[in-house]
Structures are given as structure tokens and as C-alpha cells.
Amino acid sequence: NQVLEMFDHAYSNYMVSKIPVSDELMPLTCRGRVRGQEPSRGDVDDALGKFSLTLIDTLDTLVVLNKTKEFEEAVKKVIKDVNLDNDIVVSVFETNIRVLGGLLGGHSVAIMLKEKGEYMQWYNGELLHMAKELGYKLLPAFNTTSGLPYPRVNLKFGVRHPEARTGTETDTCTACAGTLILEFAALSRFTGTSIFEEYARKALDFIWEKRQRSSNLVGVTINIHTGDWVRKDSGVGAGIDSYYEYLLKAYVLLGDDSFLERFNTHYDAIMRYISQPPLLLDVHIHKPMLNARTWMDSLLAFFPGLQVLKGDIRPAIETHEMLYQVIKKHNFLPEAFTTDFRVHWAQHPLRPEFAESTYFLYKATGDPYYLEVGKTLIENLNKYARVPCGFAAMKDVRTGSHEDRMDSFFLAEMFKYLYLLFADKEDMIFDIEDYIFTTEAHLLPLWLSTTNQTISKKNTTTEYTELDDSNFDWTCPNTQILFPNDPMFAQSIREPLKNVVDKSCPRGISRVEESLGSGPKPPLRARDFMASNPEHLEILKKMGVSLIHLKDGRVQLVQHAVQAASSLDAEDGLRFMQEMIELSSQQQKEQQLPPRAVQIVSHPFFGRVVLTAGPAQFGMDLSKHKAGTRGFVATIKPYNGCSEITNPEAVKEKIALMQRGQCMFAEKARNIQKAGAIGGIVIDDNEGSSSDTAPLFQMAGDGKNTDDITIPMLFLFNKEGNIILDAIREYEAVEVLLSDKAKDRDLEMENMDQKLSENDSHKQNSEEATSTPQDVGEEPEEGETPDVTDPDSLSPAHTDSDSVSISNQDSYTPGTEEASAPEPACTQGDHQPQEQKTETESNSKVNWDNKVQPMESILADWNEDIEAFEMMEKDEL
């Protein structure tokens, strides 16, 4: 009832505006928008053709909302007042989906009402006659060698005439050329005139042929004469969105298997490259592992609804939940927002795509949660967008300022989907399941699939034989069978995402790798690779990727395509290496945690020996606990810490020493914490490794929630770890301080130091063995082959065109985050490698020799950084 009241408020205000010439309502100034009488809004005005746009766009919405009397009056007004022969240039795409679609949707429900016998008994196909007239006015746009239509056409003069003021364009968007088949085919099926469907099919065929063959993706903008991609980024949002939608829906409406096969091919590519749940990020069609931008546009909100129609429910729920949290944060979905959910473009023109996906998800899951989502949408519209003369678009979602604009799709789609979301079957005067929605939510009857089939179908299945995706088994499901109203199904998927937007440093959500069916597993992803996993090594070997273990503990990855088991495996190997390079470059951009300190404070060291330690991204944050953690050290059994500690009495209330390897760092931490340890030190098992020569090492989590780990964990390279082990062998009781930086020695320690002169010689030896922190992010020399670390999973550090380098880590830094999804920086520090030094107190007895990086080395690093940034900038362009 609230939706009906809101619709009446908007519709009645539009109807009192200047009909018939008013295309839209201007809700702030309470008058109709007439093209040419208002300041130009650029391409936005191409939707306006002085043909009562909003009225035509709203026709079938009136019937869905059970306003049959208003519908009958509106149809009479359209027939009487609307003129389609105006000397005005309009968008082919917008005119097709809004006006041609609106006329066909109105005709569909008009003949339905006429058959029922109560309303529209006078109707004799007048809307269909207007639709056919408009179809002929759009056909001149298809007069190109490719079959792709010009983006604009003059309603009166067509194209390529002086009077037309059009026909000079060279480019069009993929959605503009690929979102015609439903309306044009319906027009052909309704009228028996095949030319419309033929033209729309030719445009779709051309786009399909021009797809990027290795990635199976399409770009945003294409040259209508040559077929060259002008904009080579690819996503599911603006510029491409409804092309994918119409492939699947054309199969549903027309029953042509080739459309389904094309959609499945594209969908496989989308889920492989673009879908990074819960995000959907644009990529380059030729380098699909490389992200094209760091923000998403609001038009992609339709995609979860399309995934429901396909039957891929899990990623639909994930992306929808992410979008809903953005809405809860900003009240509306901004036109564009960044991957860390900040506003990129602040406008919101009352777009209906999110409401559309909410409706489809509710129908698929029966989860009342989506009714609450719909309620939120209604409340926000009334609270923030409602004005005395309708509903005004948001100029800035952050400030709540309005724009004098109410697009036709607001009445055509928003209220339709919201009403259907809450309506029961008895609230509907017809069965909505007998129709398919166009991208503008117009209703086309499914019986068109068997009517006037004038287009011969080609058997094109041989083009798709290489594709094998078990997900295809789930296409076009019966939702009542798949999801029998089990709200817990959707809730279990949403739960891990409920705080993804509000967290100041959101964790990425890992892609769901398990297959729904029994089909083959996807290729190994770079972010999942563990150098200690024999199965992973076998996969690498199959892909032609070989590993070389370096002395410092890193492993070098090199691919030789000729060594791959097959050409397909070689392609998988290439993708794996591309992903690894992206992981590496991504890690270079991310800020690093600073090094920590392990200070030996017991006799005879008394704080003079300070060891550079690598931080952990879990457990106690030593930078927030200035006092640090102090205690005696004890070696655990088993020494690797990968199972239950067998000597807990020796470890309790002490700092546990353990060896790196054989399991994840977080697992070691949990085992020693359970045994009662107050902290942990992991010592590298690579003989001779040292903080003097190796980059700073950060211990990452295991991809799970590590909030249960409360003790501090630090990492020492082999050389520094042996200093502690040697001290234990000689002095048994060794006390250390784990801290964010070295602390001043106590006066008590100084006094003890004075008394223990007999130990001076030993102290001097210890000091000489002390490792001083430096160069935590040092880059490899030019020409050095980049490497990756062993053994567990990896963290990127350096890249090069031929092979990949990952810094020495057991588990890579992004955790479960997508490698190609830029995440907000969560730690303080500099992006670039910098020299780190531990501050120590100097005195007359000891002269600490701090190492300083030579100027030549610094300049070399700078030049290397500049070259890297220039290459990144070139890739972006």
C-alpha cells in the first residue's frame, strides 16, 4: 500500500505537467521537462524525444500495480497525443528500451486485459502500430557495414542527411548495440515483419565475433565501422551491462540455444576475471588479470538479479549484500564507489537496479531479509528523495542535496519491482511468470517464442565445445525446487559479509572455489599457491611452471610454455604467472608494518643486544602496547609448533621459540598460546638468512579469523635466531623483551653491568654478533630474476616481465583478499622501501656501528621505482 501511495504521488504530479510534450517531470520546479526549453544536460537529454517518454515508459507498470482504469486512460492519451515524427535526434538505445519497449509492454498487457473481457475491449493494436512505426524510424541507424547501429538517429530524417544532424559518429557502446534483440524480436513476432529481428541479431552476431578470443570478454566501446575495440576495459556495469542480460533473456524469450551458449561463454569469463566476490571489478580484455579501475558503478547492481535467473545464487547474494551495506552507509547507491566503499561519484538518479536484484533474490530464496531490504529502500526514498511534486534525484548522497530530475525509469521500474517484492499472488490480476522483463522492466509474453518464427536457426554448438563449466547445469532453474524457501541458505552466505563496508580496513572475501556440480576444478590461483604443497607443485609442473629454490629461502618461478602438458595448460600457466605478477605489484603498493625488536635484557646482555624482527599481522599489536612483552624464552616440543605442545610446563608464562615451516604461522601461535606461552618467536629454518640481506618478513594469517590469537608473535631470520639459541646454550635463563622498538636499559641493569666486568669479553662478542635493522624493503638488483617464498603461501614483493618474485613469507599478506582488488591501506608507513633503524642508547663502553645505505644504492632504488611507476602508468593508459 505504501508503494502504491508513493507511485500515485509521482505519477499524478507527472500527469499534471505539460502533456503531451513533457518527457519527464522536474520535481523541484513542479513542471515538465521539454527538450530545448531547459539547459542541455548533454547525452542525458538524448533520451528525450518530445514523445511523452515517462507516460509510455509507465504503461505496463500501471497494470502491474492493478491500476487498470488509469492504464486505459493512459493508452488513450498516448494514442491521441504522442507524435513520433519529430525532427529531433535521440539515442537509439534509450528510445528502444524505453519507448519501443514501453509500447510493446503496453500492447502485451492490453491484449491480456482484453482477453479477460473487462477492460480494453475497444483496443485494436494501436500501441503495436505505433511500435512498428517507431521501429522503422530506428532502422536507418543500422545502415553500417558491420550491422552495428549508429548511437543516434533523427526521428524524422534518419541518418546521413544534412537535416539529420547525425550519422557522423564512429563509436558506440556494447550495451547500446547489444540491447535490441528483445524489443526488436518481439516487434517481429507480434507483427510478422522479420526485418527487425534480423537487424538486432546481426548486431549481436557482430559483437560476438569481435569478442576477445582468449578471454571471451568484450570491451565497453566499439567502432561501428571497423569493429575495433575503442575502450578495452570490460565489466558488468555501464556500457556493457544489458548486453549480457539480453543474451540470456533472448534465450528465454526466443528459445534459441546459441544465445544461451554465448551467454555461458561470457559468464564463465566474468566469473573467472571480473567477479571477485563480493566485488565486480573492470579488467582489460587483453590482460584480464589486470584491473582497469579501482571503482565500481551503480549499474552493476542489476547483475545479482541476472545471476539468479542463471541459477548462480551464491555470488548473487554476496554482491547484493555488499551493495546493500553501501546503501546503508550512504542511504542510496552512489553512481560510483571505490573498492574500499568510499564515494567516487556522489549522484544517485533514483536507479532501480538494486531493487530489481532484491526482488529476484527474494523470489529465489524466500528469505524475508529481502523484504527488510525493500522496506529500507522505501523508507529512504520517502525520507530523502520525496519532494512536494514527486521524487527528486540525489545530487550528492553525502549531503542529501537534490537535482531537479525524475527519470522515466523511476516510474517504469522502481515501483514495479518494489510492488512485486511485497505483492502476494492474489494482489496480481495476471500471472507475472508468463512474462519476461526487458532491461527497462517492460513485460514481453513468453508465448512469443512460438509465434512467427521467421529467423532460421543455425547450429553453432561446435563453436563452444572447448568450454566445460559445471555451472552451466544450473542455468534457468526452477527456484521453487532449488531454493525451497530456506532463509538460512541465504543468511549463511551473507553472514561473513555483514561488516565488509563498515570496517575501516575491510578484508576481501575469498572467491568460492568449490564447484556446485561435479565438473573440473578451476585452475590454481596465485593467491592460493603454497610452495610446500605437493599437489600445487604438480599443477605447476603441468602448466609448465618450474620452481628454483634460492639460498635465502625464496623460490623462483619461471614458465616455459613448451613444457606444459597441453596448450590449455600452458594458457593456465600464463594466467597464473600474470596473477602472480599482479600480486607482486599489488604488494609493492600496500603499506608495510614496520619492523619489531627482540631485545635480550638478561645477564650479561642487559638490553644491549637488539635483534630486528619481522611483525605478524595477527596477535597482539606491539605498537599499541608500548611496554611490550617481557619474559624468559623456552624451546618448544615439537620444535615446529605444528601440533599440540608436549612440554607445556616448560613453556607456560614464557616466550616460546619455534622453527619456521610445515604449517601456517597462525597454527603455531594457537598451539603455543594453548600451552600457556605469553609470546612467540619463529626462527627461520633457512641456514644463513639474515635481516642484513633479506627484505623485511611479515607473518600473515591463515585466511581465517585470527582474533582468537592474543599473544605477540615475531619472526627472526636464521642469523638473529641463532644469537638467542647460542645465549640459551651458554646461560640457560635468557630473558627477552618483544616490542615495537628497542627500550632504554634500566639503571639497575647499568649497575649490574658495572659489577659484571668479568663478562666484558663475552658482552663484546655478543655485540659484534648483533644484527642492526636496515633496508626493510630493498629491491633486487637490476636483472635479477624475481622470486617467491617457501614454504606455505606467499606475499608479493617484486616483479619482472619474465618471472615473479614473492617475498619470504609463509602466508601471503592479503590473506583471503583478491589479489587484483586494491584494498585500503590499513597500516602506517611509507609505500616505498626505506631504511629502518632501531634506536639504541649509546654509552662510553660501547660504540654501535649503524650501517648507512650508500647514496648510489639509494639513487638506483629511486630510478627503479620511477621506471616501475612509468610502466604502471603506461599500462593504465
Secondary structure, 3 states (H helix, E strand, C coil): CHHHHHHHHHHHHHHCCCCCCCCEEECCCCEEECCCCCCCCHHHHHHCCCCCHHHHHHHHHHHHCCCHHHHHHHHHHHHHHCCCCCCCEEEHHHHHHHHHHHHHHHHHHHHHHHHHCCCCCCCCCHHHHHHHHHHHHHHHHHCCCCCCCCCEEECCCECCCCCCCCCCCCEEEHHHHHCCHHHHHHHHHHHCCCHHHHHHHHHHHHHHHCCECCCCECCCEEECCCCCEEECEECCCCCCHHHHHHHHHHHHHHCCHHHHHHHHHHHHHHHHHHEECCEECCEECCCCCCECCCEEEHHHHHHHHHHHHHCCHHHHHHHHHHHHHHHHHHCCCCCEEECCCCEEECCECCCCHHHHHHHHHHHHHCCCHHHHHHHHHHHHHHHHHEECCEECEEEECCCCEEECCECHHHHHHHHHHHHHHHCCHHHCCCCHHHEEECCCCCEEEHHHHHCCCCCCCCCCHHHHCCCCCHHHHHCCCCHHHHCCCCHHHHHHHHHHHCCCCCCCCCCCCCCCCCCCCCCCCCCCCHHHCCCCCHHHHHHHHHCCEEEEECCCCEEEEEECHHHCCCHHHHHHHHHHHHHHHHHHHHHHHCCCCCCEEEEECCCCCCCCEEEEEECECCCCCHHHCCCCEEEEEEECCCCCCCCCCCCHHHHCCCEEEEECCCCCHHHHHHHHHHCCCCEEEEECCCCCCCCCCCCCCCECCCCCCCCCCCCCEEEECHHHHHHHHHHHHHHCCCEEEEECCCCCCCHHHHHHHHHCHHHHHHHHHHHHHCCCCCCCCCCCCCCCCCCEECCCCCEEEEECCCEEEEECCCCCCCCCCCCCCCCCCCCCCCCCCCCCCCCCCCCCCCCCCCCCCCHHHHHHHHHHHHHHHHHHHHHHC
